[in-house]
Amino acid sequence: MKHRIIVLGAGYTGAIAAGRLARRLRPEDVAITLVNAEPDFVERVRLHQLAVGQDLRTRPFSEMFADTGVELKLAKVTGVDVDSRTVTVDGANGPQELGYDTLVYALGSGWNTQGVPGISEHAHDITGRPGALRLRERLAGLDAGEPVVVVGGGLTGLEAATEIAETRPDLDVALAVRGGLGDWLSPTGRAHVRMVCARLGVTVHENTSVTGVAAGHVTTADGTSLPAAVTVWTTGFAVHPIARATTLEVDGTGRIVVDGTMRSVSHPDVYAIGDAAMAMGPGDKPLRMSCASGTPTAWQAADSIAARLTGGKLPDMPLRYFNQCISLGRKDGLIQYVTADDRAVRAALTGRIAAVYKELVCKGAAWGVVNPMLGMPTKARRLAQDRAGVSPTVR
């Protein structure tokens, strides 16, 4: 009887975890199923490029997981019962219930409207491909001089505003940020972001909270109305709601609380990775939602599962940060170096060299999904005799 491993979600983390497990465990011993609603891998870190009209390379999962032993199930996850160890999905053949022995929860995050009135009806998001494509169509239909407001001054907001302004210099692009522009960056980083926004003609509204979105404008906390033919909302991410509906221990945002091996602290046969996991990093600080956090958590979870199933040594992979990579259009960028717990230091790369660096990081992230062992040789191991076909509880 094969040990059943189900991976929910095939973003960066889920796809890496499934591929890494397939290379660490023998197909005679395990059945690995990857559940995802879309047939192609989505490079989420490039969705601002898709939104402005650039075409991204198609990466079908059927090719990515060919001859790996991973079974791809195209379906939407509708429920998880961690007490009966079942997952409910809805695909081309209708609703279906899947049983598992080990579950890897990688459903990630999506749009966070933060309850602001009018966002769902009048704003656009770039947290997924459907939203990016809707924004792409809307931007393509704008006439010269029409106003676009990007709300949110984090990495996503900076990348969206500068990408739109560079691609469509005929539009009136504005960026509304709650605090100061790039206030978490080093002095060099802040100065460079400010310079790029000025060069691209992006109007920056600092210390501005948007409290409402309507057709044609947004309203700020002080009652100011900013014209907006298109509003792009990028003020953070919200985790998928399914985990909160289970008996898993979650934090206040709905992220699954995990230990250092990415295993749920309440249900040892469940692992959570990426944006879905409340994992602690250096300085006893939670890891932020990002690709930089997600990839190492995927490695950690896959290697921990493999170790527990085969009787091997648990990995001790440091979960830390090195830099924050920000594209500022296709010709400029910022690489802000940070401490292990993600605080900016003085060192930073800027300009064209930073844009090339960021492009290499994006290409490397996609390459790492296809090559989850990073080109390192590995030997698939047999399951320990008492592990096959049972839930891996304590080991």
Residue pairs with C-beta under 8 A, 6 or more apart in sequence:
1 388
1 389
2 28
2 29
2 30
2 31
2 388
2 389
3 29
3 30
3 31
3 101
3 102
3 309
3 383
3 387
3 388
3 389
3 390
3 392
4 30
4 31
4 33
4 99
4 100
4 101
4 102
5 21
5 30
5 31
5 32
5 33
5 100
5 101
5 102
5 103
5 104
5 305
6 32
6 33
6 35
6 87
6 98
6 100
6 102
6 103
6 104
7 14
7 17
7 18
7 21
7 32
7 33
7 34
7 35
7 104
7 106
8 14
8 35
8 77
8 80
8 87
8 103
8 104
8 105
8 106
8 107
9 35
9 36
9 77
9 105
9 106
9 107
9 108
9 240
9 274
9 276
10 18
10 34
10 35
10 36
10 38
10 41
10 61
10 72
10 106
11 42
11 44
11 106
11 108
11 274
11 294
12 44
12 274
12 291
12 294
12 295
12 298
12 365
12 368
12 369
13 106
13 108
13 273
13 274
13 275
13 294
13 295
13 297
13 298
14 34
14 36
14 104
14 106
14 107
14 108
14 273
14 274
14 298
15 34
15 41
15 61
15 64
15 369
15 372
16 295
16 298
16 299
16 302
16 368
16 369
16 372
17 104
17 106
17 273
17 298
17 301
17 302
17 372
18 32
18 34
18 65
18 70
18 104
19 64
19 65
19 68
19 70
19 369
19 370
19 372
20 298
20 299
20 302
20 303
20 306
20 372
20 373
21 30
21 32
21 104
21 302
21 305
21 306
22 32
22 65
22 68
22 69
22 70
23 68
23 372
23 373
23 378
23 380
24 302
24 303
24 306
24 310
24 378
24 380
24 381
25 32
25 306
25 309
25 310
25 380
25 381
25 383
26 380
26 381
26 382
26 383
27 69
27 380
29 309
29 382
29 383
29 388
30 69
30 309
30 383
31 71
32 69
32 70
32 71
33 70
33 71
33 72
33 73
33 98
34 61
34 65
34 70
34 71
34 72
34 73
35 73
35 75
35 77
35 87
35 89
35 98
36 61
36 72
36 73
36 74
36 75
37 74
37 75
37 76
37 77
38 74
38 129
39 60
39 61
39 62
39 72
39 74
40 58
40 59
40 60
40 61
41 59
41 60
41 61
41 64
41 366
41 369
42 128
42 129
43 56
43 57
43 59
43 362
43 365
43 366
44 127
44 128
44 291
45 291
45 362
45 365
46 56
46 362
47 126
47 127
47 128
47 129
47 131
47 132
48 126
48 132
48 156
48 159
48 160
48 163
48 164
48 327
49 56
49 163
50 56
50 126
50 129
50 132
50 133
50 136
51 124
51 126
51 132
51 133
51 135
51 136
51 139
51 160
51 163
51 164
52 136
52 139
52 163
52 164
52 167
52 168
53 136
53 139
53 140
53 167
54 167
59 366
59 369
59 370
61 72
62 72
64 369
64 370
65 72
73 89
73 91
73 98
74 91
74 92
75 89
75 90
75 91
75 92
75 96
76 89
76 90
76 91
77 87
77 88
77 89
77 107
77 242
78 88
78 89
78 90
78 95
78 242
79 87
79 88
79 242
79 245
80 86
80 87
80 88
80 103
80 105
80 242
80 243
80 245
80 246
81 87
81 88
81 246
82 103
82 246
82 247
82 248
82 264
82 267
82 269
82 270
83 247
85 99
85 100
85 101
85 103
85 269
85 391
86 97
86 98
86 99
86 100
87 97
87 98
87 100
87 103
88 95
88 96
88 97
88 98
89 95
89 96
89 97
89 98
90 96
100 269
101 269
101 389
101 390
101 391
101 392
102 269
102 270
102 271
102 305
102 309
102 391
102 392
103 269
103 270
103 271
104 271
104 272
104 273
104 301
104 302
104 305
105 243
105 256
105 270
105 271
105 272
105 273
105 276
105 277
106 272
106 273
106 274
106 276
106 298
107 239
107 240
107 242
107 243
107 276
108 239
108 240
108 274
108 275
108 276
108 294
109 127
109 237
109 238
109 239
109 240
109 275
109 276
109 289
110 125
110 127
110 128
110 237
110 238
110 240
111 125
111 127
111 128
111 131
111 233
111 237
111 238
112 235
112 236
112 237
112 238
113 119
113 120
113 123
113 233
113 238
114 235
114 236
116 210
116 211
116 212
116 213
116 233
117 211
117 212
117 213
118 212
118 213
118 214
119 213
119 231
119 233
121 213
121 215
122 213
122 214
122 215
122 231
123 151
123 213
123 231
123 232
123 233
124 131
124 134
124 135
124 138
124 230
124 231
124 232
124 233
125 131
125 135
125 232
125 233
125 234
126 132
126 135
126 156
126 160
126 232
126 234
127 237
135 230
135 232
138 230
139 148
139 164
139 168
139 171
139 230
142 148
142 168
142 171
142 229
142 230
144 170
144 171
145 170
145 171
145 172
146 171
146 172
146 229
146 230
147 171
147 172
147 173
147 174
147 226
147 227
147 228
147 229
147 230
148 164
148 171
148 172
148 173
148 174
148 228
148 229
148 230
148 231
148 232
149 174
149 175
149 176
149 218
149 226
149 227
149 228
149 230
149 231
149 232
150 157
150 160
150 161
150 164
150 173
150 174
150 175
150 176
150 231
150 232
150 234
151 157
151 176
151 210
151 213
151 218
151 231
151 232
151 233
151 234
151 235
152 176
152 177
152 178
152 233
152 234
152 235
152 236
153 175
153 176
153 177
153 178
153 179
153 181
153 182
153 183
154 234
154 235
154 236
155 290
155 324
155 326
156 234
157 175
157 177
157 232
157 234
157 235
158 175
158 182
158 193
158 326
158 328
159 326
159 327
159 328
160 232
160 234
161 173
161 174
161 175
161 197
161 202
161 232
162 196
162 197
162 200
162 202
162 327
162 328
162 329
162 332
163 327
163 329
163 330
164 171
164 173
164 232
165 171
165 173
165 197
165 200
165 201
165 202
165 329
166 200
166 329
166 330
166 331
167 329
169 200
169 201
172 203
172 227
173 200
173 201
173 202
173 203
174 202
174 203
174 204
174 205
174 226
174 228
175 181
175 197
175 202
175 203
175 204
175 205
176 205
176 208
176 210
176 218
176 220
176 226
177 204
177 205
177 206
177 207
177 208
178 207
178 208
178 209
178 235
179 206
179 207
180 190
180 206
180 207
181 190
181 193
181 194
181 197
181 204
181 206
182 189
182 190
182 193
182 194
183 190
184 344
185 193
185 334
185 336
185 344
185 348
186 336
186 344
186 345
186 346
186 347
186 348
187 346
188 346
188 347
188 348
188 350
189 334
189 336
189 344
189 348
189 350
192 334
192 348
192 350
192 351
193 326
193 328
193 334
194 204
196 328
196 329
196 332
197 204
200 329
205 220
205 226
208 220
208 221
208 224
209 220
209 221
210 218
210 219
210 220
210 221
211 219
211 220
211 221
212 218
212 219
213 219
213 228
213 231
213 233
216 227
216 228
216 229
217 225
217 226
217 227
217 228
218 225
218 226
218 228
218 231
219 225
219 226
220 226
236 289
237 275
237 289
238 253
238 254
239 253
239 254
239 255
239 275
239 276
240 254
240 276
241 254
243 250
243 254
243 255
243 256
243 272
243 276
244 250
244 254
247 266
247 267
248 256
248 257
248 264
248 266
248 267
248 270
249 256
249 257
249 264
249 265
249 266
250 256
250 257
250 278
251 257
251 278
253 278
255 272
255 275
255 276
255 277
255 278
256 264
256 270
256 272
256 276
256 277
256 278
257 264
257 265
257 266
257 278
258 264
258 265
258 271
258 272
258 277
258 278
258 279
259 265
260 279
260 280
260 300
260 316
261 271
261 300
261 301
261 304
261 314
261 315
262 271
262 272
262 273
262 277
262 279
262 297
262 300
262 301
262 304
263 270
263 271
263 301
263 304
264 270
264 271
264 272
268 391
268 392
268 393
268 394
269 391
269 392
269 393
271 301
271 304
271 305
272 278
272 301
273 294
273 297
273 298
273 300
273 301
274 289
274 293
274 294
274 297
274 298
275 289
275 293
275 294
277 287
277 297
278 286
279 286
279 287
279 293
279 297
279 319
280 286
280 287
280 319
281 287
281 293
281 319
281 320
281 321
281 340
281 341
281 342
282 318
282 319
282 320
282 321
282 339
282 340
282 341
283 340
283 341
285 341
285 342
287 293
287 297
287 319
288 342
291 365
292 321
292 324
293 319
295 365
295 368
296 317
296 319
297 319
298 372
299 315
299 317
299 372
300 315
300 317
300 319
302 372
303 315
303 317
304 314
304 315
305 392
306 312
306 381
307 313
307 314
307 315
308 314
308 387
308 392
308 395
309 383
309 384
309 387
309 392
310 381
310 382
310 383
310 384
310 387
311 384
311 387
311 395
312 381
318 340
320 340
320 341
321 338
321 339
321 340
321 341
321 342
322 337
322 338
323 335
323 336
323 337
323 338
324 334
324 335
324 336
324 338
324 342
324 344
325 333
325 334
325 335
325 354
325 357
325 358
325 361
326 333
326 334
326 335
326 336
326 354
326 358
327 333
327 355
327 358
327 359
328 334
328 355
329 355
330 355
331 352
331 355
332 350
332 351
332 352
332 354
332 355
333 349
333 350
333 351
333 352
333 354
333 355
333 356
333 357
333 358
334 348
334 349
334 350
334 354
335 348
335 349
335 350
335 354
335 357
335 358
336 344
336 348
337 344
337 345
337 347
337 348
338 344
338 345
339 345
349 357
368 374
